[in-house]
Amino acid sequence: HPHIEIDQFLAQSTGAGTLLERVCPAHVYSVGDDGSIRVLCAACLECGTCYQVAPLGVLKWTYPQGGTGVVYREG
């Protein structure tokens, strides 16, 4: 189950796709030729930057379930 969900209508009407493409350090977001926003959840670093800058209601963002998220290790 993806941990990032996008309200495509709201995202397109606010122009959020371009913003998300610019701010995501992992390049998780891309805008298709039809204006829809594509999400590559597997590349997500779980930094939350997208959630902080996206217009209200565009993203539903949660941490991945079941230990499938990023694991940071020393060394």
C-alpha positions as CSV (number, residue, x, y, z in Angstrom):
1,H,0.0,0.0,0.0
2,P,1.6,3.3,-1.0
3,H,2.3,5.8,1.8
4,I,1.8,8.8,-0.4
5,E,-1.6,9.5,-2.0
6,I,-2.3,12.5,-4.2
7,D,-5.6,14.3,-4.9
8,Q,-5.0,14.6,-8.6
9,F,-7.7,17.2,-9.2
10,L,-6.6,19.5,-6.4
11,A,-2.9,19.0,-7.4
12,Q,-3.5,20.0,-11.0
13,S,-5.8,22.9,-10.1
14,T,-3.1,24.4,-7.7
15,G,-0.1,23.6,-9.9
16,A,1.4,21.5,-7.0
17,G,3.1,19.1,-9.4
18,T,5.9,21.5,-10.4
19,L,6.5,22.4,-6.8
20,L,6.7,18.8,-5.7
21,E,9.2,18.0,-8.5
22,R,11.4,20.9,-7.4
23,V,11.5,20.3,-3.6
24,C,11.8,16.5,-3.4
25,P,15.5,15.5,-2.8
26,A,14.8,12.0,-4.0
27,H,12.9,12.9,-7.2
28,V,9.9,10.9,-6.2
29,Y,7.5,13.2,-8.1
30,S,7.1,13.8,-11.9
31,V,4.4,15.5,-13.9
32,G,3.1,13.6,-16.9
33,D,2.2,15.1,-20.3
34,D,-1.5,15.0,-19.2
35,G,-0.7,17.1,-16.1
36,S,-1.1,14.1,-13.7
37,I,1.5,13.7,-10.9
38,R,3.3,10.4,-10.8
39,V,4.8,9.1,-7.5
40,L,7.6,6.6,-7.1
41,C,7.1,5.7,-3.5
42,A,10.0,3.3,-3.3
43,A,12.4,6.2,-3.8
44,C,11.0,8.2,-0.9
45,L,13.5,9.2,1.8
46,E,10.6,9.9,4.2
47,C,11.9,13.4,4.9
48,G,8.4,15.0,4.8
49,T,9.5,18.0,2.7
50,C,6.7,17.4,0.1
51,Y,4.1,17.3,2.9
52,Q,5.3,20.6,4.3
53,V,5.2,22.5,1.1
54,A,2.2,21.0,-0.7
55,P,-1.1,23.0,-0.7
56,L,-3.5,21.7,2.0
57,G,-5.3,18.6,0.9
58,V,-3.1,17.7,-2.1
59,L,-1.1,15.0,-0.3
60,K,-2.0,12.3,2.2
61,W,1.4,11.2,3.5
62,T,2.1,8.7,6.2
63,Y,5.1,6.6,7.2
64,P,5.2,3.2,5.5
65,Q,3.7,0.3,7.4
66,G,5.4,-2.9,8.5
67,G,9.0,-1.8,8.6
68,T,9.1,-1.2,4.8
69,G,10.4,2.3,5.1
70,V,14.0,3.7,5.1
71,V,16.4,2.2,7.6
72,Y,19.3,4.4,8.6
73,R,22.4,2.6,9.9
74,E,25.6,3.8,11.3
75,G,28.8,2.8,9.5
